[in-house]
Amino acid sequence: MSRLQLGVVGAGAWGRNHVRTAAGLADAELAAVCDTSEPTRQRLARQYPAALVTADLNELLGKVDAVIIAAPAGTHADLARRCIEAGKPCLVEKPFALTTRDAEAVAKAAATRKVPVLPGHLLLFHPAVEQLRALVAGGQLGQLFYLYGLRLNLGQVRQDENALWSFGPHDVSVALFLLDETPVRVAAQGHCYLQPKVEDVVFLTMEFQSGVLAHVQLSWLDPHKVRKLTVVGSKKMVVFDDMEPREKLRIYDKGVERPPEYASYGEALTVREGDIFIPKIASVEPLAAELGHFVRVARGAEAPRIGPADGVRVVRVLEAASRSLAGGGAPVAM
Ligand SMILES: NC(=O)c1ccc[n+]([C@@H]2O[C@H](COP(=O)([O-])OP(=O)(O)OC[C@H]3O[C@@H](n4cnc5c(N)ncnc54)[C@H](O)[C@@H]3O)[C@@H](O)[C@H]2O)c1
């Protein structure tokens, strides 16, 4: 079978990782890269002499079978629509779009033209997140109580996205994936410390019909680099720490129990301190897993694990959170 011809649109700080990964895939070939920056194109032409390097999307579309869109967030919806129009499957980096309306328009175009479109929800391809999801779905944690995520570091300070739109898609997509439901209410508070109208720090809370509460702290103005998610269930608690090189998942056999005979007495609650289990996590680079899946989907060899509807759901949460942010943190019903 001939190798799938892949194109990457936008090869900046993140897109260059797509370019590198696409160039290393066994069943695909980096056929073209499109970037509007001349110095970036010069660098790419030197590094990937076999690929077409262009500033013209149409030229790229004429050369490839499928497209990865990693240009700035504001361009995603329009670029995705142009790829769909050309009948090319596309992987759209997060955020899928900047408004629910745009996200829905992309989803509609994809459905009408029957073109596979994947939102770039990278963490769903993280083996630790997949394992965490299996634990939740399999009931090993018991009844899910709440979860909280921390996504903090110093920089990269962006001008075209605030911390909510830059980091939020990761944690929101993971929360929706783990819980398999969308929030009924969201609230977000944040502040612009470095530039006007761009929140550097955002605290987002999501409430779910099931009673689960999810909170995420997002910041590029923090002394620590933290990528952590804690999930608390009635039987077990799990911490996913992506900064840990190997032991990324810790399952705590801890909880608070109420003997049946004391069902109504708070004093009878007993703390259970059990073992800590560290499962072996496959060492798979999430980006390689994401692109490998995208290539198989584009070939028609695999059903998409996620689709435009997932992109729309996440954008809808972020949009509601933005409204809450603008309203000083007042909860917004979804
Ligand atoms: N999945 C992840 O973990 C992850 C991580 C970082 C960034 N991202 C996302 O990737 C996207 C790109 O982020 P970045 O940090 O690389 O930004 P960046 O500004 O460093 O790079 C964007 C690149 O796109 C080019 N560009 C701009 N408009 C274009 C257009 N219309 N057509 C073609 N090229 C165009 C620019 O010249 C630049 O080279 C953003 O949406 C960002 O949120 C995802």
Ligand as a Chemical Component Dictionary entry (heavy atoms), coordinates in Angstrom:
data_LIG
# 
_chem_comp.id                   LIG 
_chem_comp.type                 NON-POLYMER 
_chem_comp.pdbx_formal_charge   0 
_chem_comp.three_letter_code    LIG 
# 
loop_
_chem_comp_atom.comp_id 
_chem_comp_atom.atom_id 
_chem_comp_atom.alt_atom_id 
_chem_comp_atom.type_symbol 
_chem_comp_atom.charge 
_chem_comp_atom.model_Cartn_x 
_chem_comp_atom.model_Cartn_y 
_chem_comp_atom.model_Cartn_z 
_chem_comp_atom.pdbx_ordinal 
LIG N1  N1  N 0  -1.613 19.909 21.484 1  
LIG C1  C1  C 0  -0.735 20.571 22.176 2  
LIG O1  O1  O 0  -0.216 20.075 23.169 3  
LIG C2  C2  C 0  -0.363 21.960 21.751 4  
LIG C3  C3  C 0  0.759  22.568 22.324 5  
LIG C4  C4  C 0  1.074  23.858 21.907 6  
LIG C5  C5  C 0  0.296  24.508 20.976 7  
LIG N2  N2  N 1  -0.802 23.882 20.450 8  
LIG C6  C6  C 0  -1.674 24.568 19.491 9  
LIG O2  O2  O 0  -1.039 24.573 18.208 10 
LIG C7  C7  C 0  -1.385 25.778 17.514 11 
LIG C8  C8  C 0  -0.100 26.491 17.085 12 
LIG O3  O3  O 0  0.590  26.882 18.248 13 
LIG P1  P1  P 0  2.138  27.334 18.162 14 
LIG O4  O4  O 0  2.602  27.454 19.553 15 
LIG O5  O5  O -1 2.890  26.449 17.234 16 
LIG O6  O6  O 0  1.974  28.780 17.513 17 
LIG P2  P2  P 0  3.101  29.612 16.748 18 
LIG O7  O7  O 0  2.612  31.006 16.672 19 
LIG O8  O8  O 0  4.442  29.321 17.322 20 
LIG O9  O9  O 0  3.106  28.978 15.274 21 
LIG C9  C9  C 0  2.096  29.177 14.350 22 
LIG C10 C10 C 0  2.695  28.997 12.950 23 
LIG O10 O10 O 0  1.627  29.094 12.001 24 
LIG C11 C11 C 0  2.022  29.954 10.949 25 
LIG N3  N3  N 0  0.790  30.517 10.376 26 
LIG C12 C12 C 0  0.031  31.544 10.825 27 
LIG N4  N4  N 0  -1.077 31.689 10.059 28 
LIG C13 C13 C 0  -1.002 30.738 9.112  29 
LIG C14 C14 C 0  -1.836 30.364 8.034  30 
LIG N5  N5  N 0  -2.985 31.010 7.796  31 
LIG N6  N6  N 0  -1.463 29.357 7.241  32 
LIG C15 C15 C 0  -0.289 28.686 7.459  33 
LIG N7  N7  N 0  0.548  28.985 8.468  34 
LIG C16 C16 C 0  0.181  29.982 9.298  35 
LIG C17 C17 C 0  2.944  30.963 11.579 36 
LIG O11 O11 O 0  3.816  31.544 10.630 37 
LIG C18 C18 C 0  3.687  30.081 12.593 38 
LIG O12 O12 O 0  4.849  29.488 12.010 39 
LIG C19 C19 C 0  -2.259 26.595 18.477 40 
LIG O13 O13 O 0  -3.595 26.371 18.184 41 
LIG C20 C20 C 0  -1.907 26.032 19.841 42 
LIG O14 O14 O 0  -2.948 26.138 20.786 43 
LIG C21 C21 C 0  -1.131 22.623 20.802 44 
# 
loop_
_chem_comp_bond.comp_id 
_chem_comp_bond.atom_id_1 
_chem_comp_bond.atom_id_2 
_chem_comp_bond.value_order 
_chem_comp_bond.pdbx_ordinal 
LIG N1  C1  SING 1  
LIG C1  O1  DOUB 2  
LIG C1  C2  SING 3  
LIG C2  C3  SING 4  
LIG C2  C21 DOUB 5  
LIG C3  C4  DOUB 6  
LIG C4  C5  SING 7  
LIG C5  N2  DOUB 8  
LIG N2  C6  SING 9  
LIG N2  C21 SING 10 
LIG C6  O2  SING 11 
LIG C6  C20 SING 12 
LIG O2  C7  SING 13 
LIG C7  C8  SING 14 
LIG C7  C19 SING 15 
LIG C8  O3  SING 16 
LIG O3  P1  SING 17 
LIG P1  O4  DOUB 18 
LIG P1  O5  SING 19 
LIG P1  O6  SING 20 
LIG O6  P2  SING 21 
LIG P2  O7  DOUB 22 
LIG P2  O8  SING 23 
LIG P2  O9  SING 24 
LIG O9  C9  SING 25 
LIG C9  C10 SING 26 
LIG C10 O10 SING 27 
LIG C10 C18 SING 28 
LIG O10 C11 SING 29 
LIG C11 N3  SING 30 
LIG C11 C17 SING 31 
LIG N3  C12 SING 32 
LIG N3  C16 SING 33 
LIG C12 N4  DOUB 34 
LIG N4  C13 SING 35 
LIG C13 C14 SING 36 
LIG C13 C16 DOUB 37 
LIG C14 N5  SING 38 
LIG C14 N6  DOUB 39 
LIG N6  C15 SING 40 
LIG C15 N7  DOUB 41 
LIG N7  C16 SING 42 
LIG C17 O11 SING 43 
LIG C17 C18 SING 44 
LIG C18 O12 SING 45 
LIG C19 O13 SING 46 
LIG C19 C20 SING 47 
LIG C20 O14 SING 48 
# 
